[in-house]
Amino acid sequence: MKRVIVDYKKLNSSLLDMIVEKYPDGYGDGDIISFRNAQGEWVECIEVTTEDTMYLVKVSKRLTTAMEEYDVDDSDEDGIDINGTKNFEEE
């Protein structure tokens, strides 16, 4: 399974759809995965899984705002890209 870390700025509408579907009432402390990145900084993420990829989406205040304001009917993928995300190795 491919594993990808995604920053809020790189979310596309389909990934945001999955996040809102998985966490309709928002995410809690129990949903957050914490780890140290290669630079030794703590990173907090929530997990969203598709058939072939596990996404860890970095938690931020902007992510929470986007989830609250997101309207599925108005989704638009223009200018949003997750291709620049970093892969991480499976343990």
Summary of the structure (lengths in Angstrom):
residues: 91
radius of gyration: 12.9
end to end distance: 11.3
largest distance: 39.6
contacts: 207
relative contact order: 0.33
helix: 31%
strand: 29%
